[in-house]
Every structure is written in structure tokens, then in C-alpha cells.
Amino acid sequence: MAKAPILTPQADDFPRWYQDLIGKAELADNGPVRGTMVIRPYGYSLWERMQSEVDARIKDAGAQNAYFPMFIPENYLTREAEHVEGFSPELAVVTHGGGKQLEEPVVVRPTSETIINEYFSKWVQSYRDLPLLINQWANVVRWELRPRIFLRTTEFLWQEGHTAHATYEDARAYATRIHRHVYDDFMRNVLAIDVVLGRKTARERFAGAINTLTLEGMMGDGKALQMGTSHELGQNFAKAFNTQYLADTGEREYVWQTSWGASTRMVGGLIMSHGDDNGLRVPPRLAPVQVVVMAIKGDDAVVDAVRALGDRLKAAGVRVVVDDKTDTPFGRRAVDWELKGVPIRLEIGPRDLEGGTAMLARRIAGGKSPVALDTVVETVATVLDEDQALLLAQSRERRVARTADVTSIGEAVEAASTGWARMPWADLGAEGEAKLAEQGVSVRCLVTADGGVPDAEDQAGNVAILARAY
Amino acid sequence: MAKAPILTPQADDFPRWYQDLIGKAELADNGPVRGTMVIRPYGYSLWERMQSEVDARIKDAGAQNAYFPMFIPENYLTREAEHVEGFSPELAVVTHGGGKQLEEPVVVRPTSETIINEYFSKWVQSYRDLPLLINQWANVVRWELRPRIFLRTTEFLWQEGHTAHATYEDARAYATRIHRHVYDDFMRNVLAIDVVLGRKTARERFAGAINTLTLEGMMGDGKALQMGTSHELGQNFAKAFNTQYLADTGEREYVWQTSWGASTRMVGGLIMSHGDDNGLRVPPRLAPVQVVVMAIKGDDAVVDAVRALGDRLKAAGVRVVVDDKTDTPFGRRAVDWELKGVPIRLEIGPRDLEGGTAMLARRIAGGKSPVALDTVVETVATVLDEDQALLLAQSRERRVARTADVTSIGEAVEAASTGWARMPWADLGAEGEAKLAEQGVSVRCLVTADGGVPDAEDQAGNVAILARAY
């Protein structure tokens, strides 16, 4: 019995598969203003789990949350030359407020380095006030001409960290700490994406930074997604906003700064990393729903059994939903949970109950087998661990299998049609980078020969990771 | 030894005391654009605790979080006549985006009934989709001509719930559920504010609602603060946005709706309810820091002891901070924790250590006494419970002591100079309400004779609560 596919198959049209999945799994809708999005409850629950995990890591790194206004006076943006050049084309401008034309238009924050520095310059007096480690969870606006839901939206949600330090070394170490112990740890161990850590070239750097560290993930179609960035800002904003401190030498010095962010774009990365033709596959550690316990039929014994099992799993710390909506056909409900990527379905009908078992369906590894109700809690814990590891292994295998070592721009472009390319940076250089850009291929990042993060762009042995990117 | 007061005394100038406290306790700063605010880390940690407590109650009430765009096409606002009339004067309007003038200007959400109804009308098909219970945590903008930090700001943070139901009765019951089991429970049992629950008069109702339920708190100066509201929207927005469902009768029917919100204004209410001339007093259940363990001097034994005690308290589930910054004078640190309203200070110096005790200073009940280090964890738990109850009792005592029964408008205005007045609604009426408004006194809400929430404005025995309000 052939089923009509619910989603456009990935192999037929990956972008259409992505859009189909977002609609069918009820993750998000397009907003009424071009480029904006409505994040639906299930999509938002994925984001809430991301927030919770990233927030805990940010607090472990010593930063505190705060909130800065989203309206920024236009003149703030212009104080850092590269920054304004980078962001001007993307600004949303408020010209009227309270029924009147404003004397000075205000922009909706595209990012908050400028307004935050204005306050850092008031709050920082002496070296005792440093380091100052601030984070905020906020919405930001960058007007998008070619929007794509979760990946490039006019308004998106993110966290943006902003810090001030007494020395260059301290700022540099902190940018690296965030890169590794917040972002890499979260993306690898929770999102199960085998991200590559590297540094951006001068061309790809954040507008106003002296160094940008990035995490790049390979998506299901072989393209790259920048999943998060951590910037060293040097003293660029400190000089523009006069953010100085009294050093223990008695001299006034400019602070050294970092900023770093990760956004709802990670939801897009999750979908494109782990999704398949049947829908999303959510890594167990992230999953807002790790297990759904389904009543196949609506008789009392079955409904009692699924509720009791739900309670047992909940007591064991599993994030569980009980689906006893038996007025909807079982098959339709099963397909829906599959679309939503819930790692485990435990299905119970009258016959299962008689045998003292449930049918355990694995969304990630695939397959379906009966498990004894007595031991199902232990089995679930084991399966969740296995499938978390499996997703990361699959992500790694794909990246390795679809990354080619190349020696010329032509080969790089060829490789980028199905995956990534690696090429010595010394052989490519800024000139080669510009040529690749004309063909839609970019240097995602530079890594060292042994896969580390280079200390400098011109470090001997640097390798460029080349790809088409979202 | 007379100390110069750190804050303007409340009795001298309450508004100045409020501003002083917000600055000195490092809660917030004014933003660069008029009416906006920067919420500093300690102020934001109060808000995070509020979010966490309110969010858990909202989820218990069955609502799910989602996120809708902050940019709303101007034409949406105009579809519900009262709504647009109410909000038009406060709108911020984006006229330019991405370097171009927009074809249709977009407004920054002042609240989201309109845009959410646009999507409800797509998502709701049949009675099976109801009730639809959605909440979002978001920033909103209402242009303020007379801003006051936390209380009336151009941009503020809040949660806004939006629901759709099959029947009038179901919507009404849900608005009441939120009023009582989310807001009242949180404000009374966590914020320790003895709020009065009532219904708004037609004059004070939300623009577009058929009924507004409110929670009003009496502040330290006797004025009222609206702490949260829960609205029955009837079918007003459903008709404006054509939000219909297929009933089990086979007929298409308009949904019945509610909306409800509570905002960063609650931080202002917290300050003005519990603050005193020495600073804030934070109720233990809310407090981001319940206990600070302070090293009086920096010798090793003392620092080891405060850290060990901090670990014991943390293990017992207490939210604790260890203050071993002994390079700052002890007195200055103590004053700072007092300003921030941390319920308990445990102070340890060499002599305390010798005697096996710590000095326990109570910010809420006042007083200082030695406690044995052996039993300090149990003592802390008891004191936190006592002081939570004490704050609520004080809030209640103030409200009762400063509420007068009156029989005329003149008496009401007189009573409102120091507190609240109660007057039979039948004797006041909409005409009396308008006269009071000319003198800056408003009907905060109507309650029944026995203090309940009236089912209707014209219900016999309704009593009007009258006050000046923030």
C-alpha cells in the first residue's frame, strides 16, 4: 500500500521539504509583514529548551542577564564606522511616536553593541568593575530581502552577550570560553550537531570586530549554516563610546570587549541537520517531548495504562506526553508525532496490555519492538542515550563523507555543489576568496591543520573550509 | 552617630525615594530614547524570578507559549473600532525598512490581539481545536508622555495571554481562572502583596473588551497600582478577524475570547509595596538572593567558613550568594545588600567563628541576633517563612488601615489623598466617576459587598474602590 508522501522528499527539493516540514509539524508560519515569522507552540517549545540550556551555560560562564531598550537613537549607530556600514542597509526606522514625528528617528536594534556601550561607559569606573559580563535575551530586526523562516527573518529572537575586560588577553580568553564552553558544548552535546569551530576571514567578520569565532554546521543538503558567533571587538566600540576604566597604575585605559550571539536560526539548523523525509528528529537531550505514550484504542483499561505509564516516566524525570485522544485515528496521530520528531513512541492497545508490553517505536534509529511494561522506564533511558549519540555520529559522518580536500577554485566550486571543501588558506587567500564569492561559495572559517582554531588569519598551515551557506 | 540618609526618606518625597532606590539598588536606568529603560542585572533577576513563577502557573492553566511578530500592519489595528481608538495615540510607527520607505507603515505592537486573531482565524477550524490557549513573553511599545521607570515606560516587558473558546461561559471561566489561579496566587503568595480583585467599570475597561478583571495593590504612599488584568473580549475581535469554528451542530460560530497580561510594572509594585527608607525588601519566595553570607574580614578561616556555609545553604535549596569581597569595607557591603532587600544577611567574623555562631540580620522583620552555625540552615528556613508571611500581613494591614468608607465625592477625594475610599457604586455611578476623574481619582474596581468579584457592573450591592493611581 503506497502512501502519498506527507512532505516533499529531501532528494526532490530540499528547500521545499524544509518549508513543508515547518508547516506540517506546526513549527512556524510566515508573519504578515514580509520576512517576519509566527513561532507556533511546538516550534517555540524547541526554542524554550534551547534558551534554557544556553542560559544555564552562560550563567556558568559568569555573565548576568539584563535588558536594554530596543529603540536606539540613530546617531549611536554612526559612531563606529564599520558597524554603521555593515548594518545601515538592514535597519528598520521609527519616525513617528505618540502621534507625532520624532525629532530624531530611532532605529530598532539590529544588535546592541552601541546602546550597551553607552551604559558600560557610565557603569565602568575602575578596574574593580571589570570584567563586566552581560547577556540579554531579546528580539532584533534586520530587514531581509530574501527571508527564509528561522534562517533569515526580519525579526528574530536571540541572546546577545556583551562584555568589557581590562586586557586584550582577558577579552580574547572570554570570547574563546563562550565559543567552546557555551556554544560548542550546547550544539555538540545537546543539539547533536558536529559543528566545526573556526575563525572568520577579514571579509566575513562581524562589522566592528577584530576577530570573529564561528561554529558552522553541515546541513542535510551539504550546505553550511553559521550556528553562532563570538567576537573580539578590541577597543573599537570602547573608543567610539569612550568606555574607559581607571587602571591600578592610575592611568585611564579603554576596555577590551567581546560580543556573542546565537538565535532562533538554531531551530532551522536543527531541522536541516536531523530531519528526514518523515519529518523532524529531535535529539533526546533537547526534546521538549522525549516520549509520547499513545493509547491505540479508547477503552478504559488502555487509557488507564497509558496514564499510569506516563506518570511513571514523569517521575523518572522523562519529558513525556500522554496521547489518549482516541477520537482521532491512531495512524494520523502517529504520523503527527513522527513529523514532530519525538524520539520515542510507546504504543499500547488491548493486545499489548494483555501481554504486559508496549510497542516502542524509535524515531531516530528507526524500528519498532515490544518492551515489557515492567522494565520500560529503564529501556527508555537507554534508548534516549543511544539515539542522542547516534544523531551526533550521523552528523559527523555526513560532514566527513561530504568534505573534500581540493587544490583549486574550480574544484572547490565543484565540491560545494554537494558538500564542503578544504583548501590551504595560503593557496586561496583573499583574492581567491573574492573569486569564490562570485560563484556563491564562501570561506565559512579557517581552521588549523589539526582542526583547531587559528590564533591569526595568516598563521601557517591554516585551512579554509569552503561551502555554499544559508 | 547620625548617618546621612542614602535615600530620600519616603515621608519627604515618595517619588524621589522611588527614583533614588532604583538607582542606588542598581535596578534600572533611564534609556536614551525618552520613556525607555535599561533593566540592570539585579533588577532583571527580580523580573526573571517573576517570569519563572508566572510562567509555571500559566502552563498549569493549560496555555502554551508561542511568539508573534512585533511588527503589525497598520490596517490590522483599525479593524476593531474601540481598540484602535484606545491605542492610536500611543503607537510607534516604522515607516522605513531596509533603506526604503515602506508601502504600508507598520506599527510596533502595543498589545497583540489583532495579529494573534489573524492567525487564530487560520488555525481554528472546528470545535475540536478549542479551547486554543496561547501565551507569549514579549516587549511592547506604548509611547509615554509622562514616563516613570517600571510603572509607565514606552517599551516594557510582559506576558500576554490570548485564548479562544467555543462558548461565552468557557471564556468567562478561563478569564477568571487566570485572574485567580495565576495572578492572585502569584501576587499574594509570592509577591506578598494583598491585592484586591475586582472588575473594571465600563470607563476603565480595556479597549475592545466586554469585561476587564483587575488586581489592584496599595502602594506605600496609599496610591493604587493596577498589577495585572484579565479581559473577556466577547466576540469583538472574532468578528473583526472572522475567527470562526464549525460547531458540533454543523453551524459556523464566532469564538469567544480572553486576553490577559502582567508586566515589568510588577517590579515597580514590588518596590512601592515593600520598600522602606533603607531600600528594597524582597519577599523570600521571590528573592533571587534569599541569603547573603558575608565575610566580615578577609582572613582565611573566615573566608573558608562563609564558603562552606554557602555550600550548605545551597545544598538545602536556598538561593544564596557568598560575599567574600573583603577589599570593600564591610559597612558599605552591608548597606548595599540592605538596599537590594536581600531577606537575610549571615555575617561571620573571627570572633563569631570562635563562638561557633554567625550574626543573622533580618531585612524584613528587622533585628540582628547570633545563631549557632550548627542549626543555621533550619533557622534560615524558619525566618524566610516568617518574613514572607510578615510582608503580606503588613501589606494587608496598610490596605485595611488606609481604606475609608465614604458617602460623598468630597469625602472620596479627601480619603484618596492618603489612601483608598470605598463607596457604594449605586451612589456614585458613571456620572460620579466622571466627576472624580476631574480631580485625579479613579474607580480602581468594583467589588461585591463581601469582597468578591461582581458578575456585572450593575449588580446590587457593588462597592467602588476609589484611589489615585500610578
Interface residues (C-beta under 8 A of the other chain):
Chain A: D29 G31 P32 V33 T36 M37 V38 I39 R40 P41 G43 Y44 S45 W47 E48 Q64 N65 A66 Y67 F68 P69 M70 F71 I72 P73 Y76 S88 P89 E90 L91 A92 V93 V94 T95 H96 G97 G98 G99 P105 V106 V108 I115 E118 Y119 K122 I134 A138 N139 V141 W143 E144 L145 T154 E155 L157
Chain B: D29 G31 P32 V33 T36 M37 V38 I39 R40 P41 G43 Y44 S45 W47 E48 Q64 N65 A66 Y67 F68 P69 M70 F71 I72 P73 Y76 S88 P89 E90 L91 A92 V93 V94 T95 H96 G97 G98 G99 P105 V106 V108 I115 E118 Y119 K122 I134 A138 N139 V141 W143 E144 L145 T154 E155 L157
